[in-house]
Amino acid sequence: MKKIPVFSFSALFAQMPVRVLTLFLLGFAVLCPLFLKAQSVSPAAKEPSRTDWKKLTKNARSGNIESQLQLAMAYDFGKGVEPDKSEALRWYRKAADTGNPEAQANLGYLYETGPEPVRNVVEAGKWYTRAAVAGSSIAQLNLGLLYLRGAGINKSIDDGVYWIKRAASVGDSGAMAALGYLYSIGAGVPVDVTEAFKLIQKSAMKNDATGQALLGSLYAHGTGVPKDAERALLWYRKAAEAGSATAHFGLGVLYEHGEGVQPDKHEALLHFQTAAASGSKQAQEALGEIYELGEGAPVDYQEAAKWYRIAADQGEVRAETRLAVILFQGHGIPQNVPEAAKLWTQAAEQGYPYAQFDLAELYWKGIGVPCDLPKAYALFTKAGKSLDVSKPLASLSSEMRQEVAAYSH
């Protein structure tokens, strides 16, 4: 199929890795995507022996709350038995029904994050609320995060901040990290980078991986503290050792650009791969760029499209836009203009200016979508809030005037 030429803002930026764009255009708030993940309590410390298992099961069946909780955690985390989320749910529920806050918090977490058919975010909110009211700091944090996201519960920034503050006030390290993050971006609280640094540093010093990753980002971007790539490297490494995908992504950026460490494209690739495998959409997009541009790995458009698609499926607008460019131009993969138009539409609807620009061109020329000059004009206007669209907008305006004049005659 013949490739269709496109004057694309996305294409113009194709040679600039999005990690660089993120650093300079979007800043700390985007490079530290919500870290605000639900947290569970720790699993049982030891695996029960066969004798202990029989005793534990007997006591749990007899109504012993502590045994019910331990049995639930054994099934939940695979301690001494194959993991079984349905069995974990059953035993958490028995203990939770007695009013045990720890069981209620873990039941909420399992409802929020468990596999189908266990997952039920509405139920998660209900059990988090019961545990939070009873004083569970983990439940308070997780309930606050549900309010912030509006997941299974009516979205309320004020209620979210309230519960996160409650948890942070009793020293919950995850809540301190989350609250620090909110102060850093001014979500529900005034922007206060000094307070953000204080809270995140306290969290990191308590060996909280989220706090450590956030502290690394603060140092990497000089938010609330002088920029210090070596300190960023230190804290990212601590968090990465604990499995933080965000920290692995941060390490990938530092190694890629040689900040605080000698540049090492291969090491950067390894960190991006680790983060991507753990679900980091930023790292997934980074891998897409590496394979598209051949920086750190051989050019492989199919591999690039794969990672862009994985990130796009998580709503990552830059991945949607770059995948659209590859599909539109047919780079190493079959050309698919309708799908490209769909992806540009998805990204444009989320307010991404480069996608708005490209989509405007499609409506202007009637490529992959019906020709619609007013819609093209509206999209260029939206993109113009962030980009210089004066030339295409002037050309389109002239064309629209000529069209009106032709109709009037």
C-alpha positions in Angstrom: 0.0 0.0 0.0 1.2 3.4 -0.9 2.4 5.4 2.1 0.4 8.6 2.7 2.5 11.7 3.4 1.8 13.5 6.6 3.0 16.8 8.0 2.9 15.5 11.6 3.9 17.3 14.8 4.4 13.9 16.3 6.8 13.0 13.5 8.7 16.2 14.1 9.3 15.1 17.7 9.9 11.5 16.8 13.7 11.9 17.1 13.4 13.3 20.6 12.9 10.6 23.3 9.9 11.3 25.3 11.9 11.0 28.5 13.6 14.2 27.4 10.3 15.9 26.6 8.9 14.8 29.9 11.8 16.3 31.8 11.5 19.6 30.1 7.8 20.0 29.2 5.9 18.1 31.8 8.2 17.9 34.9 8.0 16.0 38.2 4.2 15.4 38.2 4.4 13.3 35.1 7.6 11.5 35.7 6.2 10.4 39.1 2.9 9.1 38.0 0.6 8.4 40.8 2.6 6.0 42.8 -0.8 6.0 44.6 -1.3 2.3 44.5 -3.2 0.4 47.1 -1.1 -1.2 49.8 -1.7 -4.5 51.6 -0.5 -5.5 55.0 2.6 -7.8 55.1 2.1 -11.6 54.6 2.4 -14.0 57.4 6.0 -14.1 58.6 6.5 -17.9 58.3 5.1 -20.8 56.4 3.1 -23.1 58.8 4.4 -26.6 59.1 2.1 -29.6 58.4 1.3 -29.8 62.1 0.8 -26.1 62.4 -1.4 -26.1 59.3 -3.7 -28.7 60.7 -4.0 -26.8 64.0 -4.4 -23.5 62.2 -7.2 -24.9 60.0 -8.9 -26.5 63.0 -8.8 -23.3 65.1 -10.0 -21.2 62.1 -13.0 -23.5 61.6 -13.7 -23.2 65.3 -14.0 -19.4 65.0 -10.6 -18.2 66.2 -10.2 -14.8 64.5 -6.4 -14.7 64.6 -6.3 -18.2 63.0 -8.8 -17.2 60.3 -6.7 -14.2 59.5 -3.5 -16.2 59.3 -5.2 -18.8 57.2 -6.5 -16.2 54.8 -3.0 -14.6 54.5 -1.5 -18.1 53.9 -3.9 -18.6 50.9 -3.4 -15.0 49.8 0.4 -15.0 49.7 1.0 -18.7 49.1 2.6 -19.4 52.5 2.7 -23.2 52.9 0.0 -23.7 50.4 -0.7 -22.9 46.7 -2.1 -19.4 46.5 -5.9 -19.4 46.3 -7.5 -16.0 46.2 -11.0 -17.4 46.6 -10.1 -19.2 49.8 -8.2 -16.2 51.0 -11.4 -14.1 50.4 -13.5 -16.6 52.3 -11.3 -16.6 55.4 -10.7 -12.8 55.3 -14.5 -12.4 55.2 -15.0 -14.6 58.3 -12.5 -12.6 60.3 -13.7 -9.3 58.8 -17.3 -10.0 59.8 -16.2 -10.0 63.5 -14.9 -6.5 63.1 -11.2 -7.2 62.8 -9.7 -4.1 61.1 -6.7 -6.0 59.7 -8.9 -8.6 58.1 -11.2 -5.8 56.8 -8.3 -3.9 55.3 -6.9 -7.0 53.6 -10.3 -8.0 52.4 -10.7 -4.6 50.8 -7.3 -4.9 49.2 -8.1 -8.3 47.8 -11.4 -7.0 46.4 -9.6 -4.1 44.8 -6.6 -5.9 43.3 -7.5 -9.5 43.1 -8.2 -11.5 39.9 -11.7 -12.0 38.4 -14.1 -13.0 39.8 -12.8 -11.9 43.1 -12.3 -8.3 42.1 -15.0 -5.9 43.2 -13.9 -2.3 43.7 -17.3 -1.3 45.3 -16.9 -4.0 47.9 -13.3 -2.8 48.4 -14.5 0.7 49.3 -17.0 -0.7 51.8 -14.5 -2.8 53.7 -11.8 -0.1 53.5 -14.3 2.3 55.1 -15.0 -0.1 58.0 -11.4 -0.7 58.6 -10.5 3.0 58.3 -13.1 4.1 60.8 -11.7 1.4 63.1 -8.3 3.0 62.9 -6.4 0.9 60.3 -3.9 3.3 58.7 -3.4 1.1 55.6 -7.2 1.1 55.1 -7.3 4.9 55.6 -4.6 5.3 52.9 -6.3 2.9 50.4 -9.7 4.5 51.0 -8.1 7.9 50.4 -6.7 6.6 47.1 -10.0 5.3 46.0 -11.6 8.7 46.6 -8.9 10.4 44.6 -9.4 8.1 41.7 -13.1 7.8 42.0 -12.8 4.0 41.8 -15.9 2.2 43.1 -16.8 5.3 45.1 -17.8 8.9 44.3 -14.7 10.8 43.4 -13.8 13.3 46.1 -10.4 15.0 46.4 -11.2 16.4 49.8 -12.2 13.0 51.2 -9.2 11.4 49.7 -6.8 13.9 51.2 -8.7 13.7 54.6 -8.1 9.9 54.9 -4.5 10.0 53.6 -3.7 12.7 56.2 -5.3 10.6 58.9 -3.0 7.7 58.0 0.1 9.9 57.6 -0.6 11.5 61.1 0.0 8.1 62.7 3.3 7.6 60.8 2.1 5.3 58.0 5.0 5.5 55.6 3.0 4.9 52.5 0.5 7.6 53.4 3.4 10.1 54.0 4.7 9.3 50.5 1.3 9.8 49.0 0.6 13.0 50.9 4.1 14.3 49.9 3.3 13.6 46.3 0.0 15.5 46.6 1.8 18.5 48.0 4.3 18.3 45.2 1.6 18.7 42.5 -1.0 20.7 44.5 -3.7 18.0 44.4 -6.3 18.8 47.1 -3.7 20.7 49.0 -1.7 23.9 48.2 1.6 23.3 46.3 4.3 23.1 49.0 7.5 21.5 47.7 9.2 21.9 51.1 6.4 20.0 52.9 6.5 17.4 50.0 10.2 16.8 50.5 9.8 16.5 54.3 7.1 13.9 54.1 8.7 12.0 51.3 12.0 11.9 53.0 10.4 10.6 56.2 8.7 7.9 54.2 12.0 6.9 52.4 13.9 6.8 55.7 11.3 4.2 56.9 12.4 2.1 54.0 9.1 2.6 52.1 9.8 1.8 48.4 7.3 4.4 47.2 8.9 7.1 49.3 12.3 6.1 48.1 11.3 6.3 44.5 9.6 9.6 45.0 12.7 11.0 46.8 14.8 9.9 43.9 12.5 11.8 41.6 12.6 14.9 43.8 16.4 14.9 43.6 16.4 14.1 39.9 14.2 17.1 39.1 15.3 19.5 41.8 11.8 19.7 43.3 11.9 21.1 46.8 15.7 20.4 47.0 18.7 21.2 44.8 19.0 18.9 41.8 21.4 16.0 42.6 21.6 13.2 40.2 23.9 11.1 42.4 21.4 11.2 45.3 18.6 10.4 42.8 20.6 7.4 41.7 21.1 6.3 45.3 17.4 6.5 46.2 16.2 5.0 42.9 18.5 2.0 43.6 17.1 1.5 47.1 13.6 1.5 45.7 14.5 -0.7 42.7 15.9 -3.3 45.1 12.4 -3.4 46.7 10.8 -3.9 43.3 9.6 -0.4 42.5 8.8 -0.2 38.8 8.9 3.6 39.0 12.5 3.5 40.4 13.6 1.2 37.6 12.2 3.7 35.1 14.0 6.5 36.8 17.2 4.5 36.8 16.7 3.9 33.1 16.4 7.6 32.4 19.6 8.4 34.4 21.6 5.7 32.7 20.3 6.7 29.3 21.4 10.3 29.7 24.4 9.8 31.9 23.1 11.8 34.9 24.9 10.8 38.1 26.4 7.9 36.3 28.3 7.0 33.1 25.9 6.8 30.1 25.0 3.1 29.5 22.3 2.4 26.9 22.3 -1.3 27.7 21.8 -0.7 31.4 19.1 1.7 30.6 17.4 -0.9 28.5 17.5 -3.5 31.3 15.9 -1.1 33.7 13.2 0.0 31.2 12.5 -3.7 30.5 12.1 -4.5 34.2 9.8 -1.5 34.8 7.8 -2.3 31.7 7.3 -5.9 32.8 5.9 -4.6 36.1 3.3 -2.5 34.3 5.0 0.9 34.1 3.4 2.6 31.0 6.2 5.2 30.9 8.8 2.4 30.7 6.7 0.6 28.1 6.6 3.7 26.0 10.3 4.1 26.5 10.9 0.7 25.1 8.8 1.6 22.1 11.0 4.6 21.5 14.2 2.6 21.9 13.1 0.0 19.3 11.6 2.7 17.0 14.7 4.9 17.0 17.3 2.2 17.4 18.9 3.9 20.5 20.1 1.1 22.8 18.7 -1.7 20.6 18.5 -2.4 16.9 15.6 -0.8 15.1 12.5 -3.0 15.3 9.2 -1.4 14.3 7.2 -4.5 15.2 8.7 -4.5 18.7 8.2 -0.8 19.0 4.6 -1.1 18.0 4.1 -3.9 20.5 5.3 -1.8 23.4 3.5 1.3 22.3 0.3 -0.7 22.1 0.8 -2.1 25.6 1.3 1.4 27.0 -1.6 2.8 24.8 -3.9 0.2 26.3 -3.2 1.8 29.7 -4.2 5.2 28.3 -0.7 6.6 27.8 -1.3 9.4 25.3 2.2 9.7 24.0 2.2 6.0 23.2 -1.1 6.3 21.4 0.2 9.1 19.3 3.5 7.5 18.4 1.8 4.2 17.6 -0.6 6.2 15.4 2.4 7.7 13.4 3.9 4.2 12.8 0.5 2.8 11.7 -0.2 5.8 9.5 3.1 5.7 7.8 3.4 1.9 7.7 6.8 1.8 9.3 7.8 -1.9 9.4 4.2 -2.9 10.0 1.1 -3.0 7.8 -0.3 0.5 7.2 -3.6 1.0 9.0 -5.0 4.6 8.7 -8.3 4.0 10.4 -6.7 2.6 13.5 -4.2 5.5 13.4 -7.1 7.9 13.3 -8.7 6.1 16.2 -5.6 6.3 18.3 -5.1 10.0 17.5 -8.7 10.6 18.5 -8.2 8.8 21.9 -5.1 10.9 22.6 -6.7 14.1 21.4 -9.7 13.6 23.6 -7.3 13.4 26.6 -6.0 16.8 25.7 -2.7 15.8 24.1 -1.8 18.7 21.8 0.4 16.7 19.3 -2.5 14.3 18.8 -4.9 17.2 18.4 -2.6 18.6 15.7 -2.3 15.4 13.8 -6.0 14.6 14.0 -6.8 18.1 12.7 -4.7 17.4 9.6 -6.7 14.2 9.0 -10.0 16.1 9.2 -8.6 18.9 7.0 -7.5 16.5 4.2 -10.2 13.9 4.8 -7.7 11.0 5.3 -9.1 8.1 7.3 -12.0 10.3 8.5 -14.6 12.4 6.6 -13.3 15.8 5.6 -14.6 18.3 8.2 -12.9 21.7 8.0 -14.7 23.2 11.1 -13.7 20.2 13.2 -10.1 20.5 11.9 -10.2 24.2 12.8 -11.4 23.4 16.3 -8.7 20.8 16.9 -5.9 23.2 15.6 -7.3 25.8 18.0 -7.1 23.4 21.0 -3.5 22.3 20.0 -2.6 26.0 19.7 -2.8 26.4 23.4 0.5 24.5 23.6 1.9 24.5 20.1 2.5 27.0 17.3 -0.2 26.3 14.8 -0.3 29.8 13.2 0.8 28.5 9.7 -1.7 25.6 9.3 -4.4 27.6 11.0 -3.9 30.5 8.6 -3.9 28.1 5.6 -7.0 26.4 6.8 -8.8 29.7 7.5 -8.0 30.8 3.9 -9.4 27.6 2.5 -12.6 27.9 4.6 -13.1 31.5 3.4 -12.7 30.4 -0.2 -15.2 27.5 0.3 -17.7 29.9 1.8 -17.2 32.3 -1.0 -17.7 29.6 -3.6 -20.9 28.5 -2.0 -22.2 32.1 -1.8 -21.8 32.4 -5.6 
